[in-house]
Amino acid sequence: MSHAYLMSPPPRGWYIRGGSNYKSQGRPAVNPRQALQEWLGLADAIESAGGRVAFLEPSDEPLLTGLMYTANAGWLRSGGSDPIFRLANVSVEHRHAERAVLEVALQAAGFRTERAAAIWEGQADMCHLPDRIILSYGVRSVRESVDEVAAALPPGTPFHAVRLRDPYFHGDTCMDPLPGPRGPLWVAFPGAFASAREYDAARRFASGAADVAEISEEDALAYACNSLPVGDELLVPGGLSAHFKDLVRSQGYKVRELAMGELFGKGGGGPRCLVNELRGLAEVPASLAYSRVRPSLTARAAAYPTHAGG
């Protein structure tokens, strides 16, 4: 499995623009400098755990405040020597311009691109288990997106569609497929599903490929399912229960807690929201290598403002 992740830092002018999730709906004032420092902490943690970050330049003109949540960028549906990236069609109006920016950047890096037709919020609504996939919809992504994505999966890939309810607007807020040093684990919050029947069907499907662990509503709202596994480390936002951390340690993970008061606490996106896993890509294109720009980003952070919005 690839351990390459597409990431884009918050722009200098970042603020809570849409307020379209339960964390950001109050549109609190933010600290762009702190946000970039948090982003750097996540990118550095990924690379130190053995992953590789593909860096996408942020956009201040036009100001794209949601671009950093690259889980919504789409999905690398074909890796290898001819990578094809399926671009999402996001529901939130102020993020519509992201697709054109992503298209230009990815094509310049050697990717072919294609556009989703139905409203679909990308990898955030794709839960990859070892030999199967759960496709979610119902809050942001629409039911028609399931058919489009299913048609683009490798032939014969088992898939299951599941409907969610607010405030679990993406699958990666309530389901987490952990490869696990001691075997695959599907972590889920049953209350996020549109009905008990929806959850039971998803649970049966997932249990064919992984052990199942149910979590509490408190951990779900603290984004336990947005934790990101990289190698034998699990990168988690602060505020998760000791019970959850003990659970994943029992699976062989080392838990690394990251400060995310701006990006998650105010913006509403945790570690998985901030990355798009480039599954099947052996190497990060040289033009996108994070290591190439890392030294300059520290200086950039020092020039960011400490207050915006609110």
Wavefront OBJ file of the C-alpha trace (Angstrom):
o trace
v 0.000 0.000 0.000
v 1.169 3.488 -0.843
v 2.220 5.801 1.945
v 2.137 8.980 -0.138
v -0.195 11.780 0.908
v -1.282 14.886 -0.977
v -1.380 17.892 1.362
v -1.841 21.650 0.969
v -1.159 24.097 3.829
v -3.560 26.830 4.933
v -3.110 30.022 2.897
v -1.900 33.234 4.496
v -5.434 34.629 4.404
v -7.098 31.552 5.906
v -10.266 32.094 7.912
v -13.478 30.164 8.593
v -15.377 30.965 5.437
v -18.243 28.537 5.052
v -18.851 27.363 8.620
v -20.382 24.192 7.212
v -19.595 21.666 9.933
v -20.370 21.493 13.618
v -16.912 22.732 14.626
v -16.725 25.680 12.231
v -20.360 26.813 12.097
v -19.809 29.589 14.629
v -17.057 30.966 12.366
v -14.606 31.653 15.202
v -11.605 33.909 14.794
v -8.526 31.931 13.787
v -4.743 32.201 13.960
v -3.342 31.478 10.469
v 0.227 31.314 11.787
v -0.719 28.679 14.353
v -2.709 26.821 11.701
v 0.338 26.555 9.443
v 2.469 25.397 12.366
v -0.115 22.685 13.133
v -0.114 21.671 9.471
v 3.688 21.415 9.508
v 3.464 19.240 12.620
v 1.192 16.800 10.802
v 3.306 16.733 7.639
v 6.488 16.207 9.672
v 4.824 13.419 11.692
v 3.798 11.636 8.495
v 7.308 11.774 7.072
v 8.974 10.742 10.333
v 6.644 7.709 10.490
v 7.751 6.615 7.025
v 5.188 8.316 4.800
v 5.851 10.829 2.045
v 4.037 14.115 1.554
v 3.209 15.548 -1.857
v 3.044 19.323 -1.396
v 0.389 21.380 -3.155
v 0.862 25.146 -3.001
v -2.017 26.944 -1.237
v -4.034 29.619 -2.998
v -4.534 33.184 -1.765
v -5.687 34.511 -5.142
v -8.301 33.220 -5.418
v -8.512 32.624 -1.683
v -9.306 28.908 -1.269
v -9.724 28.386 2.456
v -10.912 24.764 2.130
v -8.211 23.491 -0.210
v -6.096 22.259 2.720
v -8.721 19.608 3.503
v -7.417 17.516 0.618
v -9.415 14.418 1.546
v -12.091 16.219 -0.493
v -9.821 16.698 -3.520
v -10.861 13.398 -5.061
v -9.284 9.971 -5.421
v -6.241 8.535 -7.172
v -8.104 5.746 -8.932
v -5.120 4.510 -10.921
v -1.497 4.685 -9.801
v 1.528 3.155 -11.495
v 3.219 4.848 -14.426
v -0.009 6.484 -15.658
v -1.723 7.965 -12.595
v -5.339 9.065 -12.996
v -6.872 11.333 -10.382
v -10.658 11.596 -10.190
v -11.496 15.143 -9.094
v -14.304 15.615 -6.605
v -17.387 17.764 -7.135
v -17.842 19.300 -3.712
v -21.168 20.491 -2.339
v -19.990 23.664 -0.594
v -20.210 26.652 -2.920
v -17.142 28.545 -1.744
v -14.979 25.486 -2.506
v -16.065 25.031 -6.127
v -12.976 26.808 -7.496
v -10.677 24.205 -5.912
v -11.237 21.696 -8.696
v -9.676 23.871 -11.408
v -6.644 24.615 -9.201
v -6.177 20.909 -8.436
v -6.585 20.011 -12.096
v -3.803 22.353 -13.215
v -1.405 21.332 -10.424
v -1.922 17.592 -10.814
v -1.665 17.666 -14.592
v 1.584 19.651 -14.301
v 2.924 16.899 -11.989
v 2.159 14.187 -14.550
v -1.320 13.018 -13.541
v -4.220 12.543 -15.879
v -7.425 13.899 -14.387
v -11.137 13.287 -14.772
v -14.087 15.076 -13.199
v -16.886 13.609 -11.128
v -20.356 14.566 -12.352
v -22.440 13.927 -9.221
v -21.856 15.843 -5.989
v -19.101 13.811 -4.360
v -16.599 14.827 -1.689
v -13.781 12.525 -2.615
v -11.738 10.178 -0.496
v -13.506 11.437 2.630
v -16.445 9.233 1.593
v -14.338 6.165 0.707
v -13.451 3.697 3.465
v -10.778 1.348 2.092
v -10.606 -2.082 3.756
v -8.062 -4.725 2.669
v -10.105 -6.208 -0.181
v -13.264 -4.103 -0.268
v -14.570 -0.590 0.119
v -17.442 1.221 1.851
v -18.814 4.244 -0.033
v -20.763 6.755 2.055
v -23.293 9.419 1.131
v -26.300 11.238 2.510
v -25.007 14.488 4.007
v -22.587 15.999 1.463
v -22.033 13.343 -1.215
v -25.233 12.257 -2.995
v -26.417 8.708 -3.711
v -25.589 9.054 -7.429
v -21.914 9.484 -6.530
v -21.814 5.895 -5.299
v -22.678 4.599 -8.757
v -20.015 6.778 -10.398
v -17.282 5.724 -7.996
v -18.289 2.061 -8.111
v -18.014 2.111 -11.904
v -14.442 3.403 -11.618
v -13.268 0.784 -9.091
v -11.022 -2.045 -10.291
v -13.245 -4.775 -11.787
v -14.582 -7.185 -9.179
v -13.947 -4.923 -6.158
v -16.648 -5.602 -3.540
v -18.309 -2.398 -2.351
v -21.094 -1.387 -0.003
v -23.030 1.887 0.052
v -24.055 3.391 3.375
v -26.072 6.492 4.225
v -24.933 8.836 7.017
v -26.643 11.494 9.123
v -25.573 14.890 10.455
v -23.212 15.863 12.000
v -21.219 13.001 10.419
v -20.964 14.662 7.047
v -18.266 12.327 5.654
v -17.441 8.681 6.157
v -14.059 9.613 7.618
v -15.829 11.236 10.583
v -17.364 7.949 11.718
v -15.401 5.064 10.130
v -11.662 4.434 10.208
v -10.049 1.480 8.419
v -6.842 0.728 10.320
v -4.458 -1.746 8.629
v -3.061 -2.538 12.090
v 0.337 -3.966 12.951
v -1.636 -6.911 14.391
v -4.264 -7.127 11.671
v -6.939 -4.937 10.077
v -9.483 -3.161 12.263
v -12.627 -1.249 11.266
v -13.389 1.428 13.850
v -16.909 2.873 13.686
v -19.525 4.849 15.600
v -22.921 3.155 15.091
v -24.920 6.321 15.796
v -23.528 8.087 12.726
v -25.454 5.879 10.332
v -28.892 6.835 9.037
v -30.492 3.817 10.747
v -29.591 0.745 12.768
v -30.217 -1.307 9.645
v -27.682 0.775 7.694
v -25.088 0.234 10.391
v -25.732 -3.510 10.750
v -25.306 -4.025 7.006
v -22.067 -2.037 6.958
v -20.775 -3.928 9.981
v -21.438 -7.297 8.342
v -19.692 -6.140 5.173
v -16.648 -4.778 7.040
v -16.326 -7.851 9.257
v -15.550 -9.929 6.187
v -12.198 -8.158 5.980
v -11.404 -6.776 9.449
v -12.155 -6.972 13.132
v -14.749 -4.422 14.258
v -14.428 -1.957 17.144
v -17.279 0.383 18.091
v -16.507 3.715 19.736
v -18.466 6.175 21.842
v -20.218 9.293 20.600
v -17.734 11.390 22.587
v -14.781 9.872 20.733
v -16.612 10.111 17.413
v -17.238 13.844 17.877
v -13.590 14.251 18.893
v -12.725 12.674 15.495
v -11.287 9.358 16.625
v -12.247 8.011 13.195
v -10.252 10.781 11.547
v -7.044 9.378 13.018
v -4.405 8.603 10.394
v -2.332 5.389 10.464
v 1.192 5.707 9.041
v 3.388 2.657 9.528
v 3.037 1.580 13.139
v 1.973 5.042 14.325
v -1.549 6.409 14.656
v -1.689 10.192 14.332
v -4.617 11.454 16.409
v -6.105 14.837 17.359
v -6.081 15.813 21.005
v -9.042 15.098 23.248
v -9.612 11.392 22.614
v -10.410 9.091 25.514
v -7.937 6.820 27.257
v -10.222 3.935 26.254
v -9.767 4.674 22.544
v -6.021 5.119 22.852
v -5.730 1.857 24.801
v -7.779 0.131 22.098
v -5.446 1.116 19.272
v -2.342 0.433 21.359
v -3.673 -3.092 21.852
v -3.577 -3.403 18.057
v 0.132 -2.567 18.038
v -0.027 1.136 17.238
v 2.054 3.865 18.825
v -0.269 6.809 19.435
v 1.036 10.232 18.475
v -1.248 13.048 19.630
v -1.092 16.234 17.586
v -2.111 19.750 18.598
v -4.884 20.782 16.186
v -6.697 23.610 17.931
v -7.002 25.661 14.735
v -7.315 23.109 11.940
v -9.669 20.787 13.817
v -10.827 22.685 16.897
v -12.039 25.605 14.762
v -11.834 24.409 11.157
v -13.334 20.986 11.788
v -10.786 18.806 9.977
v -8.533 16.208 11.623
v -5.544 14.252 10.313
v -7.463 12.264 7.665
v -9.312 15.367 6.458
v -5.975 17.056 5.806
v -4.545 14.351 3.539
v -5.443 12.525 0.368
v -3.754 9.155 0.336
v -2.244 8.550 -3.091
v -2.925 4.826 -3.014
v -0.871 2.852 -5.509
v 1.651 5.613 -6.146
v 5.171 4.304 -5.581
v 6.895 7.694 -5.379
v 5.891 11.309 -4.880
v 6.567 13.310 -8.074
v 9.766 15.294 -7.584
v 7.954 18.556 -8.332
v 5.602 17.917 -5.385
v 8.150 16.681 -2.817
v 7.509 18.242 0.587
v 11.191 17.900 1.503
v 11.983 20.405 -1.247
v 9.901 23.188 0.316
v 10.013 22.330 4.022
v 12.837 24.782 4.914
v 11.008 27.733 3.359
v 7.722 26.947 5.081
v 9.104 27.785 8.529
v 9.999 31.264 7.331
v 6.606 31.536 5.672
v 4.872 30.715 8.951
v 6.663 33.538 10.722
v 5.161 35.991 8.223
v 1.581 34.735 8.618
v -0.836 36.872 10.683
v -1.954 35.712 14.109
v -5.599 36.763 13.788
v -8.257 36.493 11.095
v -12.049 36.302 10.947
v -14.440 36.159 13.850
l 1 2 3 4 5 6 7 8 9 10 11 12 13 14 15 16 17 18 19 20 21 22 23 24 25 26 27 28 29 30 31 32 33 34 35 36 37 38 39 40 41 42 43 44 45 46 47 48 49 50 51 52 53 54 55 56 57 58 59 60 61 62 63 64 65 66 67 68 69 70 71 72 73 74 75 76 77 78 79 80 81 82 83 84 85 86 87 88 89 90 91 92 93 94 95 96 97 98 99 100 101 102 103 104 105 106 107 108 109 110 111 112 113 114 115 116 117 118 119 120 121 122 123 124 125 126 127 128 129 130 131 132 133 134 135 136 137 138 139 140 141 142 143 144 145 146 147 148 149 150 151 152 153 154 155 156 157 158 159 160 161 162 163 164 165 166 167 168 169 170 171 172 173 174 175 176 177 178 179 180 181 182 183 184 185 186 187 188 189 190 191 192 193 194 195 196 197 198 199 200 201 202 203 204 205 206 207 208 209 210 211 212 213 214 215 216 217 218 219 220 221 222 223 224 225 226 227 228 229 230 231 232 233 234 235 236 237 238 239 240 241 242 243 244 245 246 247 248 249 250 251 252 253 254 255 256 257 258 259 260 261 262 263 264 265 266 267 268 269 270 271 272 273 274 275 276 277 278 279 280 281 282 283 284 285 286 287 288 289 290 291 292 293 294 295 296 297 298 299 300 301 302 303 304 305 306 307 308 309 310
